[in-house]
Amino acid sequence: MNPNESLRQRLRNLASLQPSDASVQRATAAVRAAVQQESFNQQTSSLGRMVMTHKKISLAAAIGSLAVVAAAWMLLADRGGVAFAQVVEQLQRVKTVQYTETRSHLPRPGKPAGPTTVTKYWIQGRSQQRQEIVSTTKGDPLPEGRAWSIAPVGMASVSNLVTGKTVSLDTKEKVFSEIKGFLSIDPDTGELNETKPHPMPEVDFYRQIRDFPADEAERLPEQTLDDRKVVGFRTVESNERPGGVDSWTRTYWVDAESNLPVQVEVTFTSTQPTMGHSKWVLSDIVFDEPLDESLFSTEPPEGYTVREE
């Protein structure tokens, strides 16, 4: 990217920033020093010509006019100045993603803790995804002989959102099947609903980040995560519905250098007694590492039994 385009992009992202007094002071000092340099008077950009070549503009006016530009540049360069719009933009360039999702069933007060499931995800392009359960941890015993619903280790699914096809693989028993529908329970009515697989624009990983309401997010202080400097964005959303209030807390930790997510944390709680509480943590995120095409095949692997569902 050439310098002019880089500057324009930084200006476009300025609206997402929250400058501090110290940052503005640094920006103003930088402009004052730059104006005093001969090279600064020789800028060839349209912005430099507009501000610096007009003979009637005083030094003070030039400093005031350029303070916003310098603030944008310095804040975006600063580790704490990552704008979420930069994260979305950077993800547009990503070719592959790998990550681990750890889902924990959080105990309600006085209730048993549920199981924890660890699932590995592989994503290629915008439309191909594979997920496979790699480990499970049993929850606390349930009363009356009931048991937690736990998907077995080795269960995998592969989706191609261009064709709308999703298949299931039992990697231990070597069984392959095509998924014809997904079942879900309406939390308000208790009705069982079925949806059919269909083409979609992109996998959830990208969609959730793109739709994240960054303008409503709380900016979290910079911290170190996995030996990297990260900044955080957090939202809390509550939805009132019959029987209770559901709450979702979403936190994105972003690498301050690459502008790519390092970890995503999502927590769900509800005041409705029948609803369980859960937490999802997406970690070990790796971008743009080459992936084997066979991971995303929706055809039966050799040696698998095809089961009709």
N, C-alpha and C positions, 0 to 999 in steps of 0.2 A: 504494500500500500504506500503511495507517495505521501509526502508530508502534508500537502494540502488536504487530501482526502482523509488522512488520519486526524487532522485538526477538525474537519467538519464532523467526523464521527464522534469525536470527543465532545464537541459542542452539542450534538444531538442527545448525548447521554447525560448532559449536565442537569437536565430537568429531574433526573432520578436521584441526584445527590443531595446530601444534607450537610452543607459546609459549616464548619465550626469557626469561631472567632480567630483561633490560631491559624487555621488554614487560609482565611482571607488575609490576615496579616502577612503570611508567607508569600501569598500570591502578589500582594501589592508591592512588597519589597523586591520580588523578582522582576516585576515590570519596571520599577524605578531603576534598577540596575541595568536592565536591558535597554531602556531608553537612552541611557548615558553612553551606550556603546555605539561606535560608528557603524558596525555591521548591522545593527538593528535598523538604522535609517535606510539600509539598502535592501530591505525585504522586497521580494518580487511578488508576493501574494497579493491578491486583490484587497484583502483585509488590511495588510500592511500599507499598501498604497493609499487606501482610503483614509487611514488614520494618520499616517506619518508624513505624507507629502503635502498635505494642506498647510500652507504657510501660516495661517492664522490660528492653528491649534496650538495652544500652549502646552508646556510640559505637564502641568497639572491635569489638563483636559485629556491628554494622551494617556496618562496613568489611569484616570478614571474610566476611559473608554475601553482600555485593554484589561482592566482588572478582572472582568468576567472571563475573558479568554484565558488569562493566566491561571485563574482559580480552577477553571475546568481542567486545564492541562495538569496542574500540580495535584489536584484532588484525585484525578483518575490515575496518576502515576503513584500516588500514595497508597500504601497497602490497605488502608481503611476506606478507600474511595471507590471500591467496586460497585458498579450499578448493576442491578439484576438484568437490565436490558442487555448488558454485555454478555451475561451468561447465556441468554436465549440466542443471541447472535452467534456466539462461539459454538454452540451446539449445532447450528446449521451446517457447520463444516465437518462435523464428526461422522466417521464412516462406520465404526463399530464401537460397541459398548459391552463391558462385562461388569457384573456386580453381584454381591451376595446380599440376599434379603433375609433378615432374621425377624420372624414374627413371634411375639410373646403374648400369651393371654394373661392380662393383668388381673390379679384377684380383686374382687370387690370386698369391702369391709365385711369380715366374718365369713367370706366364701373361699373355696379352695382355688389355688392357682392352677391355671390351665397349662397345656403343653407348649413347648417352643419348637418351631419348625424353621429350619434353615434351607433356603432355596437358592440355587445358582441360576443366574440369568445370562444369556448371550443374545446380543442384538446386532443384526447386520443391516445396514441401510436404515430406512424408515419403516420397513414393513415385515421384516423377518425376525422372529423371536423364538428362542428355545428356553424353557425353564425346567429344572430338574431338582427334586428334593434330595438333599445330600445328607441331612441328619434330622432327627427328632429327639426331643426330651419329653418324657411322660410328665403329665401334670399330677396334682394331688389326687388321691382316691376320691371318687364320687360316692355319695350315699345311694342306698337302694340298689346296689349292683350295677348302676349305670357306668358308662365308660365314655371318655373323650373320643371325639372323632379325629383320627390321626391318619393322614395319607402316608402310605408306606414309603420308605426310602427307596429311591430308584425310579419312582414314577416321574415321567417327563411328558411335556407337551410341546409341540412345535406348531407355530402359526405363521401363515403367509397371508398378510392382510390385503395383498393385491388380489388374490384369488378368493379370499374369505375362508380358506380351508384350514382346519385345525385338527391335528391328530394326537393321539395319546400312545405312549410307549411305556410298557413295564419292562425296564431294562434288566430286571432279575429273572423274571419268568419268560422273557422274550415274546411278549404279546403286543401286537399292534392293532389299533382300531382308529377309525375316523370318528370324530365327535360331531354328532348331528344336532345337538342342542345343549344349552346351559340352563340349569335349574337354579332358581333363587326364590327366597321367601320375602314377601312384602312385610317390612317391619311393622306397618300400621294395621294391616288387615290379617296377616298370617297366611295369605293366599300364596300358593305355589305358582310361580311364573316360569315360563320357558322361552328362551330366545334362541334363534338360529344363528349359526356363524354367518357372517357377511363381511364384504370388503370394508375396510376402514382406512382413513388417511395415513395414520402412523401409530406406532406402538405407544402404550400408556406412558412409558418413561419420558418420552419427548413431550407428549401432550400435557402431562401434569406440570412439567416445568414451564412450558409455554403459557399455560393458563394460570400460573401462580399469581395472585393479586399483589404484585410487588409494591404498588402504590399504597397498600394498606399494611405493609409489613413493618414490623419492629426491627430496627437495625441493632444487631448484637455486637458487643465488643470483639475486637480481634483476639484470637487465641491460637494455640498450637495444637494441631491434630495430625497424628501420624507424621510428625516432624515437619509439617508444613504450616505456614501462616494462613489462617482462614478467617473469613468474615461471615457473619450469620444473618439470615433473614427469617423472621418468624411471624406467622399469622395464627390467630385463634378465631375459629368460626363456630357459632352455635346455631342450631336449627331446632326450632320448637315444632313438635308434631304431637299427635294424639298419644298420650301415655307418658310423655317425658320430653327432655331436651337432650339432643345429641351435640357433642362438642368435638371438634377436630383441631388439633394443634399440629402445624406443619413447620418444620425447621430445615432450611437448606444451608449447609456449610460449604462455602465456595473458596477455592484456592485463589489467594490474592494475586498470584502471578499469572496463572493460566486462564482465570475466569471460568473454570469448569468446576462442577460439583465434586466435593470430596466425600460428603456424607449427607444423607437425607433421613430425617426422623419424623415419623407420623404417629400421633397418639389419638386414639378414639375412646371417649367415655360417654356414658349416657345415664340420665337419671331414671330411665325406665328399668325396672328391676329385672326384666327378662333379657335385657341386652348385655352382652359381655363386653369387657374392656380389652382393648388390644393395643400393642405398640409394634410398629414396623421400623426397622433400621436398615437402610441401604448403605452398605459399606464396601470397602475394597473395590472401588470403582476404577476401571481401567478403560481408557479411550484409545481407539485407533490401533489396537493390536490385531494383526491378521488372524482370521478365524477360518477353520476348516468348513468348506461348503457343505459337507455331509451332516454337520450339526443341524442344518435347516431343511433337510429333505423331508417332504411330506409323503414319501413313498415308503412302503414296508422295507425295513433293512433285511439284508440276507440273514436267513436263519430264524426269522420271527414268524409266529403264527398270527394270521389275520383273523380278527374277531369282528363280527358284524354287530353293530349297536344301533 
